[in-house]
Amino acid sequence: MLGSSFDEVLLAARARGEWAWARIYDDLAPAVIGYFRARGAQDPEDLLGETFLQLVRDLPDFQGDEGRFRSWVFTIAHHRLLDGSRKRARRPAVPLAPEDLGEALGHGDAEEEALGMLGSGRVRELLASLSPDQQDVLLLRVMADLSVDDIARILGKRPGAIKALQRRGLARLRREISSKAVPL
């Protein structure tokens, strides 16, 4: 969070100050890309770029405080996610041939990548047990730290519906975690 420097950073970003955009990006990008990854976006980095391009284009029209700004950014991110899903449905990806996989795979630290995939794989598995609306609500509450009212605006639902989705989603996650817990 930018806190008390928000107004100064926003003013500098409107004046195309690179340092201001770097602060905004550093503050919001991890949560936005986490939201995309948790929702199973095919190319979260591209969606992040599209989100920030939209932010740059529309920043002159933004009015509000930092809470409203975060809500606005995640509204844009949510719309980019929906657009990406619709685009994939119209133009499905062509799978890579097995002989081309060697070049496509990176040559990073295999142990680090494997451990990261285990943790994120478990999170994706748990999220998959939820409805898409429950996933959106919980991710926007946890990753974006948005209020119920902000999420209601983003998703086009009433605050009561958001609270119900959150309550049911958390109950579902508790059941999933406890049913698959490993005994000591």
C-alpha positions in Angstrom: 0.0 0.0 0.0 1.2 3.5 -0.8 -0.5 5.0 2.2 0.1 8.7 2.8 2.2 9.1 -0.4 -0.7 7.9 -2.6 -1.8 11.4 -3.7 1.8 12.4 -4.6 2.4 9.1 -6.5 -0.9 9.5 -8.4 -0.1 13.0 -9.4 3.4 12.0 -10.6 2.0 9.1 -12.5 -0.5 11.4 -14.3 2.5 13.5 -15.3 4.2 10.3 -16.6 6.7 10.1 -13.8 8.6 6.8 -14.2 9.3 6.5 -10.5 5.6 6.8 -9.7 4.6 4.1 -12.2 7.4 1.9 -10.7 5.9 2.4 -7.2 2.4 1.6 -8.5 3.6 -1.5 -10.3 5.6 -2.7 -7.4 2.7 -2.2 -5.1 0.0 -3.8 -7.2 1.6 -6.2 -9.7 2.2 -9.1 -7.3 -1.4 -9.2 -6.1 -2.8 -8.8 -9.7 -0.6 -11.5 -11.2 -1.4 -13.7 -8.2 -5.1 -13.2 -8.9 -4.6 -14.2 -12.5 -2.5 -17.3 -11.6 -5.0 -18.4 -9.0 -7.8 -18.1 -11.5 -5.9 -20.3 -13.9 -5.1 -17.6 -16.5 -3.2 -19.1 -19.4 -0.8 -16.2 -19.7 -0.9 -14.1 -16.5 2.1 -12.0 -17.5 0.3 -10.9 -20.7 -2.9 -10.1 -18.7 -0.8 -8.1 -16.2 0.7 -6.1 -19.1 -2.8 -5.5 -20.6 -4.1 -4.4 -17.2 -1.3 -1.8 -16.7 -1.7 -0.5 -20.3 -5.4 0.1 -19.6 -4.4 1.8 -16.3 -2.1 4.1 -18.2 -4.7 5.0 -20.7 -7.5 5.6 -18.2 -5.6 7.1 -15.3 -6.5 10.7 -16.2 -10.2 9.9 -15.7 -9.7 8.2 -12.3 -11.1 9.9 -9.2 -10.9 8.6 -5.7 -8.6 7.5 -2.8 -6.2 4.6 -2.6 -8.9 2.1 -1.7 -11.0 3.1 -4.7 -7.8 2.9 -6.9 -7.1 -0.7 -5.9 -10.7 -1.6 -6.5 -10.5 0.1 -10.0 -7.3 -1.8 -10.8 -8.8 -5.1 -9.9 -11.9 -4.2 -11.9 -9.7 -3.8 -14.9 -7.8 -7.0 -14.1 -11.1 -8.9 -13.8 -12.3 -7.7 -17.1 -9.0 -8.6 -18.8 -9.3 -12.1 -17.3 -12.8 -12.5 -18.7 -11.7 -11.1 -22.1 -8.8 -13.7 -22.1 -11.2 -16.5 -21.3 -13.5 -15.5 -24.2 -10.6 -15.2 -26.6 -9.3 -18.7 -25.7 -12.8 -20.1 -26.2 -12.9 -18.5 -29.7 -9.3 -19.5 -30.6 -8.2 -22.6 -28.7 -4.4 -23.1 -28.3 -2.7 -25.7 -30.4 -0.7 -28.1 -28.1 3.1 -28.2 -28.6 4.5 -31.3 -30.3 6.5 -33.6 -27.9 9.7 -33.1 -29.9 9.4 -29.4 -29.4 9.1 -29.5 -25.6 12.8 -29.6 -24.9 13.2 -26.1 -26.4 10.0 -24.7 -24.8 11.0 -25.8 -21.3 13.4 -23.5 -19.5 16.7 -24.6 -17.9 16.1 -23.2 -14.4 16.5 -24.7 -11.0 14.4 -27.9 -11.3 14.1 -28.4 -7.5 12.9 -24.8 -6.9 10.4 -25.1 -9.8 9.1 -28.4 -8.5 8.5 -27.2 -5.0 6.8 -24.1 -6.3 4.5 -26.1 -8.5 3.6 -28.4 -5.6 2.4 -25.5 -3.4 0.7 -23.6 -6.2 -0.8 -26.9 -7.5 -2.4 -27.6 -4.2 -3.8 -24.1 -4.1 -5.2 -24.4 -7.6 -6.7 -27.8 -6.6 -8.4 -26.3 -3.6 -9.7 -23.3 -5.7 -11.0 -25.7 -8.3 -13.4 -27.1 -5.7 -15.1 -23.7 -5.6 -17.5 -22.1 -8.0 -16.0 -19.4 -10.2 -17.9 -16.7 -8.3 -16.5 -18.0 -5.0 -13.0 -18.1 -6.4 -13.3 -14.5 -7.5 -14.7 -13.3 -4.2 -12.0 -15.1 -2.1 -9.1 -14.1 -4.3 -10.3 -10.4 -4.4 -10.7 -10.4 -0.6 -7.4 -12.1 0.2 -5.0 -11.2 -2.6 -6.4 -7.7 -3.5 -7.5 -6.9 0.1 -10.7 -5.4 -1.3 -13.8 -4.6 0.7 -17.1 -6.4 0.2 -18.6 -3.3 -1.4 -15.6 -3.0 -3.8 -15.9 -6.7 -4.9 -19.7 -6.2 -5.3 -19.0 -3.4 -7.8 -16.3 -5.4 -9.7 -18.5 -8.5 -10.0 -21.8 -6.7 -10.5 -23.5 -8.3 -7.5 -25.0 -7.1 -4.2 -22.9 -6.9 -1.1 -25.1 -9.6 0.6 -24.4 -12.0 -2.3 -20.6 -11.3 -1.9 -20.8 -12.1 1.8 -22.7 -15.3 1.1 -20.3 -16.4 -1.6 -17.4 -15.7 0.8 -19.0 -17.6 3.6 -19.8 -20.6 1.4 -16.4 -20.6 -0.2 -14.6 -20.6 3.1 -16.8 -23.4 4.4 -16.1 -25.4 1.3 -12.3 -24.8 1.6 -12.4 -25.9 5.3 -14.2 -29.1 4.4 -11.7 -29.8 1.5 -8.7 -29.1 3.7 -9.9 -31.2 6.6 -11.0 -34.1 4.4 -7.6 -34.3 2.7 -5.4 -33.6 5.7 -2.5 -35.8 6.3 -2.5 -37.5 9.7 0.5 -36.9 11.9 
